[in-house]
Amino acid sequence: MVHVATRHETGMIFDIERFSIYDGPGIRTTVFLKGCPLHCLWCHNPEGISRESCLVLTAQKCIGCGNCVEVCPQHVHVLSTGSMSSTGNAVRSAVSA
């Protein structure tokens, strides 16, 4: 009888890219995980370096619900009539109605 040790690991997914054609031949779905230990100078996904979760504001997907304002631990999101913005150097964007 052979005993096989099982190891369950978990990871935090921060993006799923469907129809990925840029990183090799063929079409694939790419799953991006947080916590990359490599720190490459040419990194295209620096948001994936930290293992900590973070809230990301995607202006194109904002529907003006205000949920990001409520859950942001740094309180950097501001919802005003017709627009969503972040304090600091973030870009202001229009909310789609």
C-alpha positions in Angstrom: 0.0 0.0 0.0 1.3 3.4 -1.0 0.4 6.5 1.1 0.3 9.7 -0.8 0.5 12.9 1.2 -2.0 15.5 0.0 -1.3 19.2 0.4 -4.0 21.8 -0.1 -2.8 25.2 -1.0 -4.9 28.3 -1.5 -4.2 31.4 -3.5 -5.9 34.7 -4.1 -6.9 35.3 -7.7 -6.7 38.9 -8.8 -7.5 38.6 -12.4 -8.7 36.1 -15.0 -7.9 36.8 -18.6 -9.9 34.9 -21.1 -8.8 34.5 -24.7 -5.2 35.1 -23.9 -3.0 34.9 -27.0 0.1 37.0 -26.1 2.2 34.7 -23.9 2.7 31.8 -26.3 1.1 29.8 -29.1 -2.6 29.0 -28.9 -5.6 30.4 -27.1 -5.9 30.0 -23.3 -7.4 31.4 -20.1 -4.8 32.9 -17.8 -5.4 33.0 -14.0 -3.3 35.6 -12.1 -2.5 34.9 -8.4 -1.3 37.3 -5.7 2.0 36.9 -4.1 4.6 36.6 -6.9 8.1 36.3 -5.3 10.1 37.2 -8.4 10.0 41.0 -8.5 11.0 41.1 -12.2 12.0 44.6 -13.5 9.7 44.1 -16.5 6.7 43.0 -14.4 3.4 43.8 -16.2 1.3 42.9 -13.1 2.9 44.7 -10.0 -0.5 44.5 -8.3 0.2 40.8 -8.0 3.4 41.1 -6.0 1.9 41.6 -2.6 0.1 38.7 -0.9 -2.3 41.1 0.7 -5.8 41.7 -0.7 -6.5 45.2 -2.1 -9.5 47.1 -3.5 -9.1 48.1 -7.1 -11.3 50.8 -8.7 -12.0 50.0 -12.3 -13.5 53.1 -13.7 -15.0 51.4 -16.8 -17.0 49.0 -14.6 -18.2 51.5 -12.0 -22.0 51.7 -11.7 -22.0 54.3 -8.9 -23.3 52.0 -6.1 -20.8 53.4 -3.5 -19.8 50.0 -2.2 -16.1 50.8 -2.7 -16.5 53.9 -0.6 -17.8 51.8 2.3 -15.2 49.0 2.2 -12.0 50.9 1.4 -9.7 50.6 4.4 -7.7 53.7 3.4 -10.9 55.8 2.6 -9.5 57.0 -0.7 -12.7 56.6 -2.8 -15.2 59.5 -3.1 -18.6 59.2 -4.7 -20.2 62.5 -5.7 -23.2 63.1 -8.0 -22.3 61.6 -11.4 -18.7 60.8 -10.8 -16.4 58.4 -8.9 -12.9 59.6 -7.9 -10.1 58.6 -5.6 -8.0 61.0 -3.6 -4.3 61.3 -4.3 -2.9 60.8 -7.8 -5.7 58.5 -9.0 -7.6 59.4 -12.2 -11.1 60.8 -12.0 -13.7 58.9 -14.1 -17.3 59.3 -15.0 -19.9 56.9 -13.7 -22.0 55.2 -16.2 -25.7 55.6 -15.4 
